[in-house]
Amino acid sequence: MSAALATSEEVICPLNELVLVDDDALTVEIVSWILGKGSHKSRLFTETDEALDYLKKNTPRLLIVDYYMPEMTGLEFISDLHGSCDLTQTQVFLCSAVRPPHDSGELFKAMNVDLLEKQLICDRTKLTELMNHYLAAP
């Protein structure tokens, strides 16, 4: 009998969790409160470098990234991730209170990214619906 060896080409199943990256501490606090009422796993980051480090080692099923952040835009953040990890099994959303530039639409499609209004992630019902849709029941 021989044991199958894992190879670097194996598809790693994404973690059944939400990762939120947003520089706005109030948004992260509101989302943390909402998630505390539910049963889904989550990781919340206000620092892009910490989030990048985590995401280069862990692939979530659901990723929500703020579009406008001081260190880099959400698109730059996701581009950086695409260069270092596989997001094919991750639903990625950019969220913003202000509509991103119109020319970003084609880029969003090319990167397999959807746009989400920021107030939706701060709405308990809407965030719960989003998580229930993309994350398996714990």
N, C-alpha and C positions, 0 to 999 in steps of 0.2 A: 504494500500500500504506500502511496505517495501523497503527501499533503500538498494542496494547491498553495502556491506562493502568491502573495499580493504583489502586483506590479504598479509602477507609477502611472500606468495608463488606465487603471481601474477608475470607474466613475464612483465618486464618493457621494453617498446620499446626503442631501442637505439636512441640516439640523431643523427640527420642527420648531422654529422660533422666528420672532420678529427682531430685526436689528434696526434701530432708529438712530440716525446721525443728524443732529441739529444743534447749532451753536446757541440757540435761544434756550436759556435755562428754564424759563417759565413754560415753554412748550414741552420740554422734557419732563418737568415736574407734573404737568397736567397729564401727559401720557402715562407716566409712572403711576399716578393715582388711578387712572382708568384701568390700567393693566393689573393693578393690585386687587381689583374687584373681580378679575377673571382668573382663568386657570392656564392660559397660554404662557409659554416661556418667552422672555424677551431680554435684549441687551440694549441699553440706551447710552449713547455717547454724545458729549458736547465738544469733544476734541477730535478733529479729523485724523490726527496721527495715531491716536489710540484705537480709533475705529478701524483704520487701515491695517494696523498690526493684528487686530483680532480677526478681521475678515480674510486676511491672507492665510490664516490657519483654520478658519471655520467658515462654512458656507451655510447661510441661513436659507430658509424657504421663502422668506419675505424680507425685503430690504427697502426702507424708506429713508431718503436722503434729502435734506433741505437744499434747495437750489442756490440760494444766496447765503454764503458763509464767508467770513473774513479771510480765512487761509486759502480757500479755493472754492470754485463753484461746485455745485453738485455734479455737473457734467464732467468736470476735471477729476473729481473724486471717483466717479464711476469709470472714467477712462483709465485712471491709474489701476483700479481693481481689475479691469478687463486685461490689462497687461500682465497681471500676476496671479490670477485665479479664474476658475471656471464658474461663470454665473448662469449657465444655460438652464439650470434647474431652480433658479431663484427668480421670483417675481420682483422686479425693481420699479420703484416709484420715486420720482422727484416731486417734492412738495414745495409749494411756495404760496405766500399770501398775495404776491404780485405775479402776474402772468409773465413768464420768461419771453425773451425775444422771439418774434415770429419765425425767424430762420432756423430755430432749434428743432422744429417739427420733424424734418427729415433725419436729423442727427438722432433724435429720440428713437425713431423707428429703426435706424441702423443699429443702435445699441440695445434694442429690445427694452426700452424704458417707457413707462407710462407717466403721465402727469397727474398729480393729485393736489387738490386745493388744501392748503394748510389747515383751514378751520375744520376740515373733515377728520383729521387725525386727533383733534382736540374735542371731538364730539363722541361721547361714550358709545352711543348706539352705532354710529357709522364706523368707528374704529373696531368695535366688536364684530360687526358684520364683515368688515374687510378681513380680519383675522380668522373668523370662522370659515370664510370662503377659501383662503389660501393655506391655512394651517389645519392639519389633522387634529381631531379631538385628542386631548392629552389622556 
